[in-house]
Amino acid sequence: MNLPDFVEREANLVARNTLALPAHAALYAKIHSADQLTLLAGKVPSRCFILGDGSNLVLTGDFNGLVLHMAIGGRELAAEDADAWYVRAGAGENWHDFVGWTLAQGWPGLENLSLIPGTVGAAPIQNIGAYGLEVADRFHCLNACDMLTGQTVRLDHSACRFAYRDSVFKQQGWHLDGRLAITDVTFRLPKVWQPLTRYADVAAELEAQGIVTASAQQIAHAIIAIRRRKLPDPAQLANAGSFFQNPVVDAAAADRLLACHPGLPHYPQADGRSKLAAGWLVEQAGWKGRDLGPVGMYEKQALVLVNRGGATGSDVMALMQAVQRDVRAKFGVELKPEPILL
């Protein structure tokens, strides 16, 4: 296959995933513009994966295909009306930096998602969320390149079919087969801003700082402080952030669990189900601060799987399955991994 010169062969991915797992890609291309995607359209092999900064990824081995590493930059106010600002960013923009930039411009709305690792382009795929807010709550539209035809495809909110840590990209497998490569994302930030501080950790942090009526910047700073206390810096201790999704169970299951475990943190959902705290389940199953070979569950936050050094994808998978087994045995609850397993 005749590929453009910017496509590398046998690229080392160990520095391109925050778990620092060893793996190679048969083909690799760092994408700085939509034009590069157009040049590749119709030439993508059957196995193709779209990579952000590798912060939500478990490399289980070498990848015999093409990795498209999205590095498209740029951020701007795309439009404005009486109700909202519409802010666009390139898929390769660092998510946390983008959130900070919007706040600096006086456009609140994304502050609860501060310090989440990853890129802007990856955010809607995973429908990232934290402290009562999801990307879906602020999403307006995105542009993507159809890697079969080279045409630009626009997806609005309904087309993305957002759900908890889910979107049409995951439902259709587009993030795994490279069919659609997101080039930019536009967010709708309402001008009538309402602070979201109902989570206990956020309220406690603001109270500790003596803040009664918090601004968006103050909420962002509080959440940054909380996340820095709980989560290790991947540059210091390799990890992929929260490793398991918070499981959502029906009302009857929640009642049964709470009868046996009254301290189980749970969050009622609009459909009558309850979201359970996966970190609490992992801790109660005995895995907080416990290692299995070179990997373990972080001592300050049981939900975070860390690489103590020299781990492989097989080590991560073994620990994941051990934690799942013990939580299932103790609570009858199935934990699903949050990162992509590649």
C-alpha positions as CSV (number, residue, x, y, z in Angstrom):
1,M,0.0,0.0,0.0
2,N,1.4,3.4,-1.0
3,L,1.2,5.5,2.2
4,P,2.2,9.2,2.7
5,D,5.7,9.9,4.0
6,F,4.5,11.0,7.4
7,V,3.4,7.4,8.2
8,E,6.0,5.7,10.4
9,R,6.6,2.0,10.5
10,E,7.1,-0.1,13.7
11,A,6.5,2.9,16.0
12,N,7.1,2.4,19.8
13,L,4.0,3.3,21.8
14,V,5.4,3.0,25.3
15,A,5.7,6.8,25.7
16,R,2.3,7.3,24.0
17,N,0.2,5.7,26.7
18,T,0.1,7.0,30.3
19,L,0.2,3.4,31.7
20,A,3.6,3.1,30.1
21,L,2.8,-0.3,28.7
22,P,5.2,-1.7,26.0
23,A,3.8,-2.1,22.5
24,H,4.5,-1.3,18.9
25,A,2.3,-0.2,16.1
26,A,2.9,-1.6,12.6
27,L,2.0,1.9,11.2
28,Y,1.8,5.2,13.0
29,A,0.9,8.7,11.9
30,K,0.8,11.9,13.9
31,I,-2.0,14.0,12.6
32,H,-1.7,17.8,12.7
33,S,-4.3,18.8,10.1
34,A,-7.4,17.5,8.5
35,D,-5.5,17.5,5.2
36,Q,-3.4,14.7,6.4
37,L,-6.5,12.6,7.0
38,T,-7.7,13.4,3.5
39,L,-4.4,12.0,2.1
40,L,-4.9,8.8,4.1
41,A,-8.6,8.4,3.2
42,G,-9.2,5.1,1.4
43,K,-5.8,3.8,2.3
44,V,-6.5,2.9,6.0
45,P,-5.9,-0.8,6.7
46,S,-8.6,-3.0,8.3
47,R,-7.1,-2.4,11.7
48,C,-6.9,1.3,12.6
49,F,-7.0,3.0,16.0
50,I,-7.5,6.7,16.8
51,L,-5.2,7.8,19.6
52,G,-5.5,11.0,21.8
53,D,-2.8,11.2,24.5
54,G,-3.2,7.6,25.6
55,S,-4.6,8.4,29.0
56,N,-7.6,6.1,28.7
57,L,-5.9,3.1,27.1
58,V,-4.6,-0.4,28.0
59,L,-2.2,-1.7,25.3
60,T,-2.5,-5.5,25.6
61,G,0.2,-6.1,23.0
62,D,1.5,-4.9,19.7
63,F,-1.0,-3.4,17.3
64,N,-0.8,-4.8,13.8
65,G,-2.5,-1.8,12.1
66,L,-2.4,1.9,11.8
67,V,-2.5,4.3,14.8
68,L,-3.7,7.8,14.0
69,H,-2.4,10.1,16.7
70,M,-4.6,13.2,16.7
71,A,-2.6,16.4,17.3
72,I,-4.8,18.9,15.6
73,G,-4.7,22.2,17.5
74,G,-6.6,25.4,17.6
75,R,-9.4,27.0,19.8
76,E,-11.8,29.8,19.1
77,L,-15.1,31.4,19.8
78,A,-17.0,29.9,16.8
79,A,-20.3,31.7,17.4
80,E,-22.4,33.5,20.0
81,D,-26.1,34.2,20.6
82,A,-28.2,35.6,23.4
83,D,-28.1,32.3,25.3
84,A,-24.7,30.8,24.8
85,W,-21.1,30.9,23.6
86,Y,-20.2,28.2,21.1
87,V,-16.5,27.4,21.6
88,R,-14.6,25.2,19.1
89,A,-11.3,23.3,19.7
90,G,-9.1,21.0,17.6
91,A,-9.2,17.4,18.5
92,G,-5.6,17.4,19.6
93,E,-6.0,20.2,22.2
94,N,-5.2,19.1,25.8
95,W,-8.5,18.9,27.5
96,H,-7.5,20.5,30.8
97,D,-5.7,23.4,29.1
98,F,-8.8,24.0,27.0
99,V,-11.1,24.1,30.0
100,G,-8.7,26.6,31.7
101,W,-8.7,28.7,28.5
102,T,-12.5,28.9,28.4
103,L,-12.6,30.0,32.0
104,A,-10.0,32.6,31.4
105,Q,-12.1,34.0,28.5
106,G,-15.0,34.4,30.9
107,W,-17.0,31.5,29.5
108,P,-17.9,29.2,32.4
109,G,-19.5,25.7,32.1
110,L,-16.7,23.2,31.9
111,E,-15.1,23.8,35.3
112,N,-16.3,20.5,36.9
113,L,-14.3,18.7,34.2
114,S,-11.0,20.3,35.2
115,L,-7.8,18.2,35.3
116,I,-9.4,15.3,33.4
117,P,-6.5,13.9,31.3
118,G,-6.8,13.5,27.6
119,T,-7.6,15.5,24.5
120,V,-10.7,17.4,23.3
121,G,-11.3,14.9,20.5
122,A,-11.4,12.0,22.9
123,A,-13.8,13.7,25.3
124,P,-17.0,13.0,23.4
125,I,-16.0,9.5,22.5
126,Q,-15.9,8.5,26.2
127,N,-18.5,11.2,27.2
128,I,-16.1,12.1,30.0
129,G,-17.6,13.3,33.3
130,A,-16.9,14.2,36.9
131,Y,-18.6,15.9,39.8
132,G,-22.1,16.0,38.3
133,L,-21.2,17.1,34.8
134,E,-20.7,15.2,31.5
135,V,-19.4,16.4,28.2
136,A,-22.8,15.6,26.8
137,D,-24.2,18.4,28.9
138,R,-22.1,21.0,27.1
139,F,-21.6,19.4,23.7
140,H,-23.0,21.1,20.5
141,C,-21.4,19.3,17.5
142,L,-18.3,17.9,16.1
143,N,-16.6,17.4,12.7
144,A,-14.9,14.2,11.7
145,C,-13.2,12.8,8.6
146,D,-14.7,9.7,7.0
147,M,-11.6,7.7,6.5
148,L,-13.2,5.7,3.7
149,T,-14.2,8.7,1.5
150,G,-12.2,11.7,2.9
151,Q,-15.5,13.6,3.3
152,T,-16.2,15.8,6.4
153,V,-19.0,14.5,8.5
154,R,-20.8,16.7,11.1
155,L,-22.5,15.0,14.1
156,D,-24.8,17.0,16.3
157,H,-25.8,16.0,19.9
158,S,-28.5,13.5,19.0
159,A,-26.3,11.8,16.4
160,C,-23.6,11.2,19.1
161,R,-26.1,9.1,21.1
162,F,-24.5,9.9,24.4
163,A,-24.9,7.7,27.5
164,Y,-22.9,7.1,30.7
165,R,-19.2,6.9,29.5
166,D,-20.5,6.0,26.1
167,S,-21.3,7.5,22.6
168,V,-22.0,6.4,19.1
169,F,-18.2,6.2,18.5
170,K,-18.0,3.3,21.1
171,Q,-21.3,1.8,20.1
172,Q,-20.3,1.5,16.5
173,G,-16.6,0.8,17.2
174,W,-15.5,3.8,15.2
175,H,-12.8,4.6,17.7
176,L,-11.4,1.1,17.2
177,D,-11.7,0.8,13.4
178,G,-10.8,4.3,12.5
179,R,-13.8,4.9,10.3
180,L,-14.4,8.4,11.7
181,A,-11.6,10.6,12.9
182,I,-12.8,13.6,14.9
183,T,-11.0,16.8,13.8
184,D,-12.7,19.4,16.0
185,V,-15.4,19.7,18.7
186,T,-17.8,22.6,19.5
187,F,-19.2,23.2,22.9
188,R,-22.3,25.2,23.9
189,L,-21.6,27.2,27.1
190,P,-24.8,28.7,28.5
191,K,-24.6,32.4,29.5
192,V,-27.0,31.8,32.4
193,W,-24.5,29.8,34.5
194,Q,-25.4,27.6,37.4
195,P,-22.7,26.3,39.7
196,L,-22.6,22.5,40.3
197,T,-21.3,21.9,43.8
198,R,-23.6,19.2,45.1
199,Y,-20.9,16.5,45.4
200,A,-19.7,16.2,48.9
201,D,-16.0,16.5,48.1
202,V,-16.5,19.7,46.2
203,A,-18.7,21.3,48.8
204,A,-16.2,20.3,51.5
205,E,-13.3,21.7,49.6
206,L,-15.1,25.0,49.1
207,E,-16.1,25.2,52.7
208,A,-12.5,24.5,53.8
209,Q,-11.4,27.5,51.6
210,G,-14.1,29.7,53.2
211,I,-16.0,30.1,50.0
212,V,-19.8,30.4,50.3
213,T,-20.8,31.6,46.8
214,A,-18.3,30.0,44.4
215,S,-17.3,31.3,41.0
216,A,-16.5,29.0,38.1
217,Q,-12.8,29.6,38.6
218,Q,-13.1,28.8,42.3
219,I,-14.9,25.5,41.5
220,A,-12.2,24.6,39.0
221,H,-9.5,25.3,41.6
222,A,-11.3,23.2,44.2
223,I,-11.7,20.3,41.8
224,I,-8.1,20.5,40.7
225,A,-7.0,20.4,44.4
226,I,-9.3,17.3,45.0
227,R,-8.0,15.4,42.0
228,R,-4.4,16.2,42.8
229,R,-4.8,14.8,46.3
230,K,-6.5,11.6,45.1
231,L,-4.9,10.8,41.7
232,P,-1.3,10.2,40.9
233,D,0.5,12.2,38.2
234,P,1.1,9.8,35.3
235,A,4.5,11.5,34.9
236,Q,5.4,10.3,38.4
237,L,3.5,7.0,38.6
238,A,2.1,5.5,35.4
239,N,-1.7,5.1,35.4
240,A,-4.8,5.5,33.3
241,G,-6.9,7.4,35.8
242,S,-10.2,5.9,37.0
243,F,-10.0,2.3,35.8
244,F,-13.6,1.1,36.5
245,Q,-16.9,2.7,35.6
246,N,-19.3,3.4,38.4
247,P,-21.9,0.5,38.0
248,V,-25.5,1.4,37.5
249,V,-28.0,-1.0,39.0
250,D,-31.8,-1.2,39.2
251,A,-33.7,-0.1,42.3
252,A,-34.2,-3.6,43.7
253,A,-30.5,-4.4,43.4
254,A,-29.6,-1.1,45.1
255,D,-32.0,-1.8,48.0
256,R,-30.6,-5.2,48.5
257,L,-27.0,-3.9,48.6
258,L,-27.9,-1.0,50.9
259,A,-29.6,-3.4,53.3
260,C,-26.3,-5.3,53.7
261,H,-23.9,-2.4,53.2
262,P,-25.5,0.8,54.5
263,G,-22.3,2.8,53.9
264,L,-22.3,2.1,50.2
265,P,-22.2,5.5,48.4
266,H,-25.0,5.6,45.8
267,Y,-26.5,8.2,43.5
268,P,-30.1,7.9,42.4
269,Q,-30.6,8.3,38.6
270,A,-33.5,9.9,36.8
271,D,-34.7,6.5,35.5
272,G,-35.0,5.1,39.0
273,R,-31.7,3.2,39.0
274,S,-28.8,4.0,41.2
275,K,-25.1,4.6,40.4
276,L,-22.7,2.9,42.8
277,A,-19.3,4.1,43.8
278,A,-16.9,1.7,42.1
279,G,-13.9,2.9,44.2
280,W,-15.8,2.0,47.4
281,L,-16.6,-1.5,46.0
282,V,-12.9,-2.1,45.1
283,E,-11.7,-0.9,48.5
284,Q,-14.2,-3.0,50.4
285,A,-13.1,-6.0,48.3
286,G,-9.7,-5.5,49.7
287,W,-7.8,-4.1,46.8
288,K,-7.0,-0.5,47.9
289,G,-3.2,-0.2,48.0
290,R,-2.8,-3.9,47.0
291,D,-0.5,-5.1,44.2
292,L,-0.5,-8.0,41.9
293,G,3.0,-8.3,40.4
294,P,4.1,-4.9,39.0
295,V,0.6,-3.4,39.0
296,G,-1.8,-2.4,41.8
297,M,-4.7,-0.4,42.9
298,Y,-3.5,3.0,44.2
299,E,-3.2,3.5,47.9
300,K,-4.9,6.9,47.9
301,Q,-7.7,6.0,45.5
302,A,-8.8,2.4,45.0
303,L,-10.3,3.1,41.6
304,V,-6.9,3.9,40.0
305,L,-4.8,1.1,38.6
306,V,-1.1,1.9,38.6
307,N,2.0,0.5,37.0
308,R,4.7,0.3,39.6
309,G,7.3,-0.3,36.9
310,G,7.9,-2.8,34.1
311,A,4.3,-4.0,33.7
312,T,2.8,-5.4,30.5
313,G,-0.7,-5.4,29.2
314,S,-1.0,-9.0,30.5
315,D,-0.2,-7.8,34.0
316,V,-3.0,-5.2,33.8
317,M,-5.5,-7.6,32.5
318,A,-4.7,-10.1,35.3
319,L,-5.3,-7.4,38.0
320,M,-8.4,-6.2,36.3
321,Q,-9.9,-9.7,36.3
322,A,-8.9,-10.3,39.9
323,V,-10.6,-7.2,41.1
324,Q,-13.7,-7.9,39.0
325,R,-13.9,-11.4,40.5
326,D,-13.6,-10.3,44.1
327,V,-16.2,-7.5,43.7
328,R,-18.5,-9.9,42.0
329,A,-18.1,-12.4,44.8
330,K,-18.6,-9.9,47.6
331,F,-21.4,-7.7,46.1
332,G,-22.8,-9.5,43.0
333,V,-21.9,-6.4,41.0
334,E,-20.1,-6.5,37.6
335,L,-17.4,-3.9,37.2
336,K,-16.6,-2.7,33.6
337,P,-13.3,-1.2,32.7
338,E,-13.3,2.5,31.7
339,P,-10.2,2.5,29.5
340,I,-10.1,1.1,26.0
341,L,-8.5,-2.4,25.8
342,L,-6.5,-2.5,22.6
